[in-house]
Amino acid sequence: MFKVTKRIAAVMLVAAMSLAFAACSDKKVELTISAAASLTDALNEIKTIYEENYANTKLLYNFGASGALQQQIEQGAPADLFLSAATKNMKALVDGQLIDGDKQTNLLANELVVVVPADGRADLPDENALTAAEIKRVAIGIPESVPAGNYAKEALTTANLWDKLQPKLVQAKDVRQVLQYVETGNADAGFVYKTDALSSQKVKITFVVNPDSYAPVEYPIGIVKATKHGKEAEEFYRYLQTQEALDIFKKYGFSVPRSGQ
């Protein structure tokens, strides 16, 4: 009787261990992607498709201003990949040896536009029109941390309007907040990316900012060295460079950098 009991106990132990191993093998790897706020819509669509094809991986997004995301990674915040809206933020992490230079590439391009409320009367042909008396508030991202805000500052400086427009400028924590300010009428105009403008029916593009007046808007992606999921991070990094993924980005208004990938 004692031997039978021991045998049953052993069988139960093996069964329990098998279940435990099975549970471990079924556990999904969670990848954290720190990404520029302007990528929100495109990356959310990609998430649905990717998780269907890579059932063992769950994508967790941390959207925000590229400068703020860069600082988070520098301070040790968990991140497996970084997708920035400016090359300078990626370069800072490569220089700081937090991202391997061989595991980062320019993925996308975008362009800067000025939007106004869709139901408003404002029809601005260029930056000079922002000085008109009826334009009370102009929204831009904080130039120090929001790439779109820095590009806007470059363009306005090129047009000799940066100092003149200071009293009208309303600064936002990221480009999506700029869009919200214009959507709600809290700003009469705002500098956003073309992709953000296309995502909203509450705003309209009043003019495209001269691309020669600011640095090219490029979106580099890189794998964070501290990732504990190198294989899965590499898989997603490669997937975002496939035609399938690029077609989704293009649907939202992005393009491939002129210099290629």
Buried (B, 14 or more C-beta within 10 A) or exposed (E): EEEEEEEEEEEEEEEEEEEEEEEEEEEEBEBBBBBBBBBBBBBEBBBEEBBEEBEEBBBEBBBBBBBBBBBBBEEEBBBBBBBBBBBBBBBBBBEEEBBEEEBBBBBBBBBBBBBBBEEBEBEBEEBEBBEEEEBEBBBBBBBEBBBBBBBBBBBBEBBEBBEEBEEBBBBBBBBBBBBBBBBEEBBBBBBBBBBBBBBBEBBBEBBEBEEEBBBBBBBBBBBBBEBEBEEBBBBBBEBBEEEEBBEBBBEBBBBBBEEEE
